Amino acid sequence: MCQQVAKGTRWGKCGHFQRHLVVAVMDCCQTNCERSCNHPPRCPLRTCITTYGREIQQDVDLVDEFCFQCRAAQAKAAGIPLR
């Protein structure tokens, strides 16, 4: 299964990754993966893999905070209205 290589921000307190852009695709070189260069152009099989595998995450920066979604969830749990 081919994988996308993404660069982004890592949120230190929750560990979540915020993708900024995909910079490359790692080819798995399998003939049964539609994303691979080795997949036949007019493959009749319906069993081929059609999605990317787990994303390879490269941290561009590290922010020592919770991500936006985690902060929103914490505010909601505490009963603080969001603006």
C-alpha positions in Angstrom: 0.0 0.0 0.0 1.5 3.3 -1.1 1.9 6.1 1.6 1.7 9.8 1.5 4.5 11.8 3.1 3.1 14.9 4.9 4.7 17.9 6.6 2.9 19.7 9.4 2.6 20.8 13.0 2.8 18.4 16.0 0.8 19.6 19.0 2.9 18.6 22.1 0.3 18.3 24.8 -2.1 16.0 22.9 0.3 14.6 20.3 -2.0 15.3 17.3 -0.6 16.2 13.9 -2.0 19.0 11.7 -1.0 18.4 8.1 0.0 21.4 6.0 0.8 19.7 2.8 1.7 16.3 1.2 5.2 16.5 -0.2 5.7 13.0 -1.7 4.2 9.6 -2.2 6.1 6.5 -1.2 5.5 3.8 -3.9 4.9 0.3 -2.5 5.8 -1.2 -5.9 2.9 -3.7 -5.7 1.0 -4.7 -8.7 -2.3 -4.9 -6.7 -2.1 -1.3 -5.5 -3.8 1.2 -7.8 -1.6 4.0 -6.5 1.6 2.2 -7.5 3.6 2.8 -10.7 3.6 -1.0 -11.0 -0.2 -1.3 -11.2 -1.3 -2.4 -14.7 -3.0 0.5 -16.6 -6.1 -1.4 -17.5 -6.3 -3.8 -14.6 -9.7 -5.7 -14.7 -9.5 -6.9 -11.1 -11.8 -5.3 -8.5 -9.7 -6.5 -5.6 -6.9 -4.1 -6.0 -6.0 -1.7 -3.1 -7.5 1.8 -3.9 -6.5 3.8 -0.8 -3.2 5.1 0.6 -1.7 3.4 3.7 -0.9 5.1 6.9 0.4 8.6 6.4 4.1 9.3 7.1 4.2 12.4 9.2 7.1 14.8 9.3 7.1 17.5 11.9 7.9 21.0 10.7 7.3 22.5 14.1 6.2 21.5 17.6 3.7 23.6 19.5 3.6 23.0 23.3 -0.2 23.3 23.4 -3.3 21.3 22.8 -4.6 21.3 19.2 -7.7 23.3 18.2 -10.1 20.4 18.4 -8.8 19.3 21.8 -9.2 22.8 23.1 -12.7 23.0 21.8 -13.6 19.7 23.4 -12.1 20.8 26.7 -14.1 24.1 26.6 -17.3 22.2 25.7 -16.8 19.8 28.6 -16.2 22.7 31.0 -19.3 24.5 29.8 -17.5 27.4 28.3 -19.4 28.8 25.2 -17.4 29.0 22.0 -17.3 32.3 20.2 
